[in-house]
Amino acid sequence: NMNHGINGTDFYFSLADGNVTRFMEDENVNVEMEHRYSGVDGRTILERLASVKYCAVDEDSRAFVPYGYEYEKSMSGYELYTNQNALSLGYTYDSLMKESDYDKLTDVQKQQAILQCAVVNDDKYDELSEDYEACEPSFDDSELKLTYKAGDGVSITDGAITVEKDDARITCNFEGKSDSETYLEITGLQYITEQDSRTTVSFSRDNSTKDMTLYSYRHPFNNGREDYIINLGYYKDEGSQEITITFPDKGVFEFSSIKAVSQSMGNVDEQTDKLSESSLENINIGINEISGTISADTNKILCVSIPYSDGWTVSVDGKKSETTKVNDLYIGIPVEQGTHEIVLSYTTPYRNIGICISLAGLLLLVVSVVVYRRKALKS
């Protein structure tokens, strides 16, 4: 993305944003590490809220193209798909949900909640509740009956999968629902081995494969995470579905539960359209600055799909405005009814302090050298 000068959802740097880390863990997104992630596992709702417009896949991932994308073209061995209902970089909510109520929801319900509600911390909710209605999200996920069969070299007991042969496989079957995304929801998962090892478990359907990376508890990259949602992709039609799980390495995989969950896409477009009724328009992205206009028919919470940071300051119609973290991740800006000019400016937190400390250190070095040389000349 950096090489081509485009915006994306990939991140692989040592200086990671803690808000993203917490969001990925809170939504149980399948990522290799919280500071090394590539998108949000193709989960339609989370991609909508991240304002994702394009999806590029190779032939081994075609079945995992999210709902609502249409094929556009092929290039360099990849296929490009376009989201037909992509949200603007800034979209709006007209109702709020307390973070404490959000935390009580199941993992799959959480993503449905943030498609309908602006989730803010309880103190901010109390502050804004006079201007915004309380949000009561609706949910349309359901658990599917899941059966699985162990292949040669692997056995399944209550709470553990024991792999005694490389590339052993388990076959999972379920009755999929139409117009739905299906997930494997795995809790308490741990890779048990005596070495500081990592392994990659693969999930395959319709000639497409995706991976999940696991680290043993001895591995320095193990962060204690044990709960995951594996997106098995969108199913247009109902009927019997099969998933193959491949374990390339020997070992024991302890778990608390494994279940299949269906997430209906029936209301996703309508809920997306509601968010886009008042969107950030005439967007201009400059160096450390984003600007645009918005027309709101009532009081709104403008959600800018950029991770929240203290480094962002916002002005509305030239006047400094407060910001708040929305949906556990993004920048939230309260805007009143009417048309407004929005400007977001970014300064790296503690940059000026860092510059002053660096200059002071340089000055101290120069003084030390001068004093040392004078002493040397006198001697």
RATAMO-V557265 format. One record per pair of residues at least 24 apart in sequence whose C-alpha atoms are under 8 Angstrom apart, sorted by the first residue. I is the first residue (numbers start at 1). GAP is how many residues later the second one is. D is the distance in Angstrom with one decimal. If there is no record, write none. Layout:
# RATAMO-V557265
i=I gap=GAP d=D
i=I gap=GAP d=D
This chain:
# RATAMO-V557265
i=8 gap=31 d=8.0
i=8 gap=44 d=7.8
i=9 gap=28 d=8.0
i=9 gap=29 d=6.3
i=9 gap=30 d=4.8
i=9 gap=31 d=7.8
i=9 gap=41 d=8.0
i=10 gap=26 d=7.7
i=10 gap=27 d=5.7
i=10 gap=28 d=4.4
i=10 gap=29 d=5.7
i=11 gap=24 d=6.6
i=11 gap=25 d=5.6
i=11 gap=26 d=5.5
i=11 gap=27 d=6.6
i=12 gap=24 d=4.5
i=12 gap=25 d=6.7
i=17 gap=290 d=7.9
i=19 gap=288 d=6.9
i=19 gap=289 d=7.0
i=19 gap=309 d=7.2
i=19 gap=310 d=5.6
i=20 gap=287 d=6.8
i=20 gap=309 d=6.3
i=22 gap=306 d=7.8
i=23 gap=305 d=6.1
i=23 gap=306 d=6.2
i=25 gap=200 d=7.7
i=26 gap=81 d=7.6
i=27 gap=80 d=6.0
i=27 gap=81 d=7.7
i=27 gap=83 d=7.2
i=27 gap=84 d=7.2
i=28 gap=79 d=7.1
i=28 gap=199 d=6.2
i=28 gap=200 d=4.8
i=28 gap=201 d=5.5
i=29 gap=199 d=6.3
i=29 gap=200 d=5.9
i=29 gap=201 d=7.5
i=30 gap=182 d=6.6
i=30 gap=198 d=6.0
i=30 gap=199 d=6.1
i=30 gap=200 d=6.0
i=31 gap=181 d=7.2
i=31 gap=182 d=7.6
i=32 gap=180 d=6.8
i=32 gap=181 d=5.3
i=32 gap=182 d=7.5
i=33 gap=188 d=8.0
i=41 gap=189 d=7.5
i=41 gap=190 d=6.4
i=42 gap=24 d=5.6
i=42 gap=189 d=7.0
i=42 gap=191 d=7.6
i=43 gap=138 d=8.0
i=43 gap=188 d=6.5
i=43 gap=190 d=7.8
i=45 gap=66 d=6.6
i=45 gap=67 d=7.3
i=45 gap=70 d=6.9
i=45 gap=223 d=7.3
i=46 gap=65 d=6.8
i=48 gap=37 d=8.0
i=48 gap=38 d=6.1
i=48 gap=39 d=6.3
i=48 gap=224 d=7.5
i=49 gap=38 d=7.1
i=49 gap=66 d=7.1
i=49 gap=256 d=6.9
i=50 gap=39 d=7.9
i=50 gap=255 d=5.5
i=50 gap=256 d=7.9
i=51 gap=35 d=5.9
i=51 gap=36 d=4.9
i=51 gap=37 d=5.9
i=51 gap=38 d=5.7
i=51 gap=254 d=6.6
i=52 gap=31 d=7.4
i=52 gap=34 d=6.2
i=52 gap=35 d=7.4
i=53 gap=29 d=5.9
i=53 gap=30 d=4.9
i=53 gap=31 d=7.8
i=53 gap=33 d=5.3
i=53 gap=34 d=7.8
i=54 gap=26 d=7.0
i=54 gap=27 d=5.7
i=54 gap=28 d=4.7
i=54 gap=29 d=5.9
i=55 gap=25 d=5.8
i=55 gap=26 d=5.1
i=55 gap=27 d=6.4
i=55 gap=28 d=7.7
i=56 gap=24 d=4.6
i=56 gap=25 d=6.3
i=59 gap=149 d=7.3
i=60 gap=147 d=6.5
i=60 gap=148 d=4.5
i=60 gap=149 d=6.0
i=61 gap=147 d=4.8
i=61 gap=148 d=5.9
i=61 gap=149 d=7.1
i=62 gap=146 d=6.3
i=63 gap=142 d=7.2
i=63 gap=143 d=6.4
i=63 gap=144 d=7.7
i=63 gap=145 d=5.7
i=63 gap=170 d=6.7
i=63 gap=171 d=7.8
i=64 gap=144 d=7.4
i=64 gap=168 d=6.9
i=64 gap=169 d=4.8
i=64 gap=170 d=7.0
i=65 gap=168 d=7.0
i=65 gap=169 d=7.5
i=66 gap=167 d=6.5
i=66 gap=168 d=6.2
i=67 gap=114 d=7.8
i=67 gap=167 d=5.9
i=67 gap=198 d=7.7
i=85 gap=184 d=7.2
i=85 gap=187 d=7.5
i=85 gap=188 d=7.9
i=87 gap=185 d=7.4
i=87 gap=188 d=7.9
i=87 gap=189 d=6.4
i=88 gap=188 d=7.3
i=88 gap=191 d=6.3
i=88 gap=192 d=6.5
i=88 gap=193 d=7.8
i=89 gap=191 d=6.8
i=89 gap=215 d=5.7
i=89 gap=216 d=5.7
i=90 gap=189 d=5.6
i=90 gap=190 d=4.8
i=90 gap=212 d=6.3
i=90 gap=213 d=5.4
i=90 gap=214 d=4.3
i=90 gap=215 d=6.3
i=91 gap=184 d=5.6
i=91 gap=185 d=5.5
i=91 gap=186 d=7.9
i=91 gap=187 d=6.4
i=91 gap=188 d=4.5
i=91 gap=189 d=6.3
i=91 gap=211 d=5.7
i=91 gap=212 d=5.4
i=91 gap=213 d=6.7
i=92 gap=183 d=5.2
i=92 gap=184 d=6.7
i=92 gap=185 d=7.6
i=92 gap=186 d=6.0
i=92 gap=187 d=6.3
i=92 gap=208 d=5.9
i=92 gap=209 d=5.3
i=92 gap=210 d=4.5
i=92 gap=211 d=5.7
i=93 gap=24 d=6.5
i=93 gap=25 d=6.0
i=93 gap=182 d=6.1
i=93 gap=207 d=5.6
i=93 gap=208 d=5.1
i=93 gap=209 d=6.7
i=93 gap=210 d=7.6
i=94 gap=24 d=7.9
i=94 gap=38 d=6.3
i=94 gap=39 d=7.0
i=94 gap=204 d=7.7
i=94 gap=205 d=6.7
i=94 gap=206 d=4.9
i=94 gap=207 d=6.3
i=95 gap=37 d=5.3
i=95 gap=38 d=4.8
i=95 gap=39 d=5.5
i=95 gap=40 d=5.1
i=95 gap=205 d=7.9
i=95 gap=206 d=8.0
i=96 gap=24 d=7.1
i=96 gap=29 d=7.0
i=96 gap=33 d=7.6
i=96 gap=36 d=6.6
i=96 gap=37 d=6.3
i=96 gap=38 d=5.1
i=96 gap=39 d=5.2
i=97 gap=28 d=7.3
i=97 gap=37 d=6.1
i=97 gap=38 d=5.4
i=97 gap=39 d=7.6
i=98 gap=24 d=5.3
i=98 gap=27 d=6.1
i=108 gap=33 d=7.4
i=108 gap=155 d=7.8
i=109 gap=30 d=6.5
i=109 gap=32 d=7.5
i=112 gap=25 d=7.5
i=112 gap=26 d=7.7
i=112 gap=27 d=6.6
i=113 gap=24 d=5.5
i=113 gap=25 d=7.6
i=113 gap=26 d=7.9
i=114 gap=213 d=6.0
i=115 gap=156 d=6.7
i=115 gap=157 d=7.2
i=116 gap=155 d=6.5
i=116 gap=159 d=8.0
i=118 gap=183 d=7.3
i=118 gap=208 d=6.0
i=118 gap=209 d=6.0
i=119 gap=207 d=5.5
i=119 gap=208 d=4.7
i=119 gap=209 d=7.1
i=120 gap=204 d=7.6
i=120 gap=205 d=6.5
i=120 gap=206 d=5.3
i=120 gap=207 d=6.5
i=120 gap=208 d=7.4
i=124 gap=200 d=7.8
i=131 gap=168 d=6.9
i=132 gap=167 d=7.2
i=132 gap=168 d=7.8
i=140 gap=123 d=6.6
i=140 gap=124 d=6.0
i=141 gap=120 d=6.8
i=141 gap=121 d=5.5
i=141 gap=122 d=4.5
i=141 gap=123 d=6.1
i=142 gap=119 d=5.7
i=142 gap=120 d=5.3
i=142 gap=121 d=6.8
i=143 gap=116 d=7.2
i=143 gap=117 d=5.9
i=143 gap=118 d=4.4
i=143 gap=119 d=6.1
i=144 gap=30 d=6.6
i=144 gap=31 d=6.8
i=144 gap=32 d=7.4
i=144 gap=115 d=7.4
i=144 gap=116 d=5.3
i=144 gap=117 d=5.6
i=144 gap=118 d=6.7
i=145 gap=29 d=5.8
i=145 gap=30 d=7.0
i=145 gap=114 d=7.9
i=145 gap=115 d=7.0
i=146 gap=26 d=6.9
i=146 gap=27 d=5.9
i=146 gap=28 d=5.0
i=146 gap=29 d=8.0
i=146 gap=113 d=6.5
i=146 gap=114 d=6.1
i=147 gap=25 d=5.7
i=147 gap=26 d=5.3
i=147 gap=27 d=6.5
i=148 gap=24 d=4.2
i=148 gap=25 d=6.1
i=159 gap=95 d=5.7
i=159 gap=96 d=5.1
i=159 gap=97 d=5.6
i=159 gap=98 d=7.3
i=160 gap=92 d=6.8
i=160 gap=93 d=5.6
i=160 gap=94 d=4.2
i=160 gap=95 d=5.8
i=161 gap=91 d=5.8
i=161 gap=92 d=5.0
i=161 gap=93 d=6.3
i=161 gap=94 d=8.0
i=162 gap=88 d=7.8
i=162 gap=89 d=6.2
i=162 gap=90 d=4.5
i=162 gap=91 d=6.4
i=163 gap=84 d=7.3
i=163 gap=86 d=7.4
i=163 gap=87 d=4.9
i=163 gap=88 d=5.2
i=163 gap=89 d=6.0
i=163 gap=90 d=8.0
i=164 gap=86 d=5.2
i=164 gap=87 d=6.8
i=165 gap=84 d=7.1
i=165 gap=85 d=5.7
i=166 gap=81 d=6.7
i=166 gap=82 d=4.9
i=166 gap=83 d=4.8
i=166 gap=84 d=5.6
i=167 gap=79 d=5.8
i=167 gap=80 d=5.0
i=167 gap=81 d=4.0
i=167 gap=82 d=6.5
i=168 gap=78 d=5.8
i=168 gap=79 d=5.3
i=168 gap=80 d=6.7
i=169 gap=75 d=6.7
i=169 gap=76 d=5.5
i=169 gap=77 d=4.5
i=169 gap=78 d=6.2
i=170 gap=74 d=5.8
i=170 gap=75 d=5.1
i=170 gap=76 d=6.6
i=171 gap=71 d=6.9
i=171 gap=72 d=5.9
i=171 gap=73 d=4.6
i=171 gap=74 d=6.3
i=172 gap=70 d=5.6
i=172 gap=71 d=5.0
i=172 gap=72 d=6.2
i=172 gap=73 d=7.7
i=173 gap=67 d=7.0
i=173 gap=68 d=5.6
i=173 gap=69 d=4.6
i=173 gap=70 d=6.4
i=174 gap=66 d=5.8
i=174 gap=67 d=5.5
i=174 gap=68 d=6.7
i=174 gap=86 d=7.7
i=175 gap=63 d=7.1
i=175 gap=64 d=5.2
i=175 gap=65 d=4.5
i=175 gap=66 d=6.0
i=176 gap=59 d=7.3
i=176 gap=61 d=7.7
i=176 gap=62 d=5.1
i=176 gap=63 d=5.3
i=176 gap=64 d=6.0
i=176 gap=65 d=6.1
i=176 gap=86 d=7.4
i=177 gap=58 d=7.2
i=177 gap=60 d=6.7
i=177 gap=61 d=4.3
i=177 gap=62 d=6.8
i=177 gap=85 d=6.9
i=178 gap=57 d=6.0
i=178 gap=58 d=5.1
i=178 gap=59 d=4.2
i=178 gap=60 d=4.2
i=178 gap=61 d=7.9
i=178 gap=86 d=7.9
i=179 gap=55 d=7.1
i=179 gap=56 d=5.8
i=179 gap=57 d=4.5
i=179 gap=58 d=6.4
i=179 gap=59 d=7.8
i=179 gap=85 d=6.2
i=179 gap=86 d=5.8
i=179 gap=87 d=6.8
i=180 gap=54 d=5.7
i=180 gap=55 d=5.5
i=180 gap=56 d=6.7
i=180 gap=82 d=6.1
i=180 gap=83 d=5.3
i=180 gap=84 d=4.3
i=180 gap=85 d=5.3
i=180 gap=86 d=7.8
i=181 gap=50 d=7.4
i=181 gap=51 d=7.1
i=181 gap=52 d=5.4
i=181 gap=53 d=4.3
i=181 gap=54 d=6.1
i=181 gap=81 d=5.8
i=181 gap=82 d=5.0
i=181 gap=83 d=6.4
i=181 gap=84 d=7.0
i=182 gap=49 d=6.2
i=182 gap=50 d=5.4
i=182 gap=51 d=6.0
i=182 gap=52 d=6.6
i=182 gap=53 d=7.5
i=182 gap=78 d=6.9
i=182 gap=79 d=5.7
i=182 gap=80 d=4.5
i=182 gap=81 d=6.0
i=183 gap=46 d=6.2
i=183 gap=47 d=5.4
i=183 gap=48 d=4.6
i=183 gap=49 d=5.4
i=183 gap=50 d=7.6
i=183 gap=77 d=5.6
i=183 gap=78 d=5.2
i=183 gap=79 d=6.5
i=183 gap=80 d=7.8
i=184 gap=45 d=5.7
i=184 gap=46 d=5.0
i=184 gap=47 d=6.6
i=184 gap=48 d=7.1
i=184 gap=74 d=6.8
i=184 gap=75 d=5.7
i=184 gap=76 d=4.7
i=184 gap=77 d=6.5
i=185 gap=42 d=7.8
i=185 gap=43 d=6.1
i=185 gap=44 d=4.6
i=185 gap=45 d=6.5
i=185 gap=72 d=7.9
i=185 gap=73 d=5.7
i=185 gap=74 d=5.3
i=185 gap=75 d=6.2
i=185 gap=76 d=7.0
i=186 gap=41 d=5.8
i=186 gap=42 d=5.3
i=186 gap=43 d=6.3
i=186 gap=44 d=8.0
i=186 gap=69 d=7.3
i=186 gap=70 d=7.6
i=186 gap=71 d=5.8
i=186 gap=72 d=4.6
i=186 gap=73 d=6.7
i=187 gap=39 d=6.1
i=187 gap=40 d=4.3
i=187 gap=41 d=6.4
i=187 gap=68 d=6.1
i=187 gap=69 d=5.4
i=187 gap=70 d=5.4
i=187 gap=71 d=6.7
i=188 gap=38 d=4.7
i=188 gap=39 d=5.7
i=188 gap=66 d=7.2
i=188 gap=67 d=4.7
i=188 gap=68 d=4.8
i=188 gap=69 d=7.1
i=189 gap=37 d=4.7
i=189 gap=38 d=6.3
i=189 gap=39 d=8.0
i=189 gap=64 d=6.7
i=189 gap=65 d=5.5
i=189 gap=66 d=4.3
i=189 gap=67 d=6.9
i=190 gap=24 d=7.8
i=190 gap=26 d=7.1
i=190 gap=27 d=7.7
i=190 gap=36 d=6.2
i=190 gap=63 d=5.6
i=190 gap=64 d=5.2
i=190 gap=65 d=6.5
i=191 gap=24 d=6.4
i=191 gap=25 d=5.0
i=191 gap=26 d=7.2
i=191 gap=60 d=7.1
i=191 gap=61 d=6.1
i=191 gap=62 d=4.8
i=191 gap=63 d=6.7
i=192 gap=24 d=5.8
i=192 gap=25 d=7.1
i=192 gap=59 d=6.3
i=192 gap=60 d=5.1
i=192 gap=61 d=6.0
i=192 gap=62 d=7.2
i=193 gap=58 d=5.9
i=193 gap=59 d=6.8
i=194 gap=24 d=7.6
i=195 gap=24 d=7.7
i=196 gap=24 d=7.5
i=199 gap=49 d=7.4
i=199 gap=50 d=6.6
i=200 gap=47 d=7.2
i=200 gap=48 d=7.0
i=201 gap=44 d=7.0
i=201 gap=45 d=5.8
i=201 gap=46 d=5.2
i=201 gap=47 d=6.9
i=202 gap=42 d=7.9
i=202 gap=43 d=5.6
i=202 gap=44 d=5.1
i=202 gap=45 d=6.8
i=203 gap=29 d=7.9
i=203 gap=40 d=6.7
i=203 gap=41 d=5.7
i=203 gap=42 d=4.7
i=203 gap=43 d=6.6
i=204 gap=39 d=5.6
i=204 gap=40 d=5.1
i=204 gap=41 d=6.6
i=205 gap=27 d=7.7
i=205 gap=37 d=6.7
i=205 gap=38 d=5.3
i=205 gap=39 d=6.8
i=288 gap=57 d=5.8
i=288 gap=58 d=5.0
i=288 gap=59 d=7.2
i=289 gap=54 d=7.1
i=289 gap=55 d=5.5
i=289 gap=56 d=4.5
i=289 gap=57 d=6.2
i=290 gap=53 d=5.8
i=290 gap=54 d=5.1
i=290 gap=55 d=6.6
i=291 gap=50 d=7.5
i=291 gap=51 d=5.5
i=291 gap=52 d=4.3
i=291 gap=53 d=6.2
i=292 gap=49 d=6.0
i=292 gap=50 d=5.3
i=292 gap=51 d=6.7
i=293 gap=46 d=7.1
i=293 gap=47 d=5.6
i=293 gap=48 d=4.6
i=293 gap=49 d=5.8
i=294 gap=45 d=5.6
i=294 gap=46 d=5.4
i=294 gap=47 d=6.7
i=294 gap=48 d=7.5
i=295 gap=42 d=7.5
i=295 gap=43 d=5.5
i=295 gap=44 d=4.1
i=295 gap=45 d=6.4
i=296 gap=39 d=7.8
i=296 gap=40 d=7.1
i=296 gap=41 d=5.0
i=296 gap=42 d=5.1
i=296 gap=43 d=6.3
i=297 gap=40 d=5.4
i=297 gap=41 d=6.3
i=298 gap=38 d=6.6
i=298 gap=39 d=4.3
i=298 gap=40 d=7.4
i=299 gap=35 d=7.5
i=299 gap=36 d=5.9
i=299 gap=37 d=4.4
i=299 gap=38 d=4.9
i=300 gap=34 d=6.0
i=300 gap=35 d=5.4
i=300 gap=36 d=6.4
i=300 gap=37 d=7.3
i=301 gap=31 d=6.3
i=301 gap=32 d=5.6
i=301 gap=33 d=4.6
i=301 gap=34 d=6.1
i=302 gap=30 d=5.6
i=302 gap=31 d=5.0
i=302 gap=32 d=6.1
i=302 gap=33 d=6.7
i=303 gap=27 d=6.6
i=303 gap=28 d=5.7
i=303 gap=29 d=4.6
i=303 gap=30 d=6.5
i=304 gap=26 d=6.2
i=304 gap=27 d=5.2
i=304 gap=28 d=6.4
i=305 gap=25 d=5.4
i=305 gap=26 d=6.7
i=306 gap=24 d=5.4
i=306 gap=25 d=6.3
i=307 gap=24 d=6.3
i=310 gap=39 d=6.6
i=311 gap=35 d=5.4
i=311 gap=36 d=5.0
i=311 gap=37 d=5.3
i=311 gap=38 d=5.0
i=312 gap=32 d=6.5
i=312 gap=33 d=5.6
i=312 gap=34 d=4.6
i=312 gap=35 d=6.6
i=313 gap=31 d=5.8
i=313 gap=32 d=5.3
i=313 gap=33 d=6.4
i=314 gap=28 d=7.2
i=314 gap=29 d=5.7
i=314 gap=30 d=4.5
i=314 gap=31 d=6.4
i=315 gap=27 d=5.9
i=315 gap=28 d=5.3
i=315 gap=29 d=6.6
i=316 gap=24 d=6.4
i=316 gap=25 d=5.7
i=316 gap=26 d=4.9
i=316 gap=27 d=6.6
i=317 gap=24 d=4.9
i=317 gap=25 d=6.5
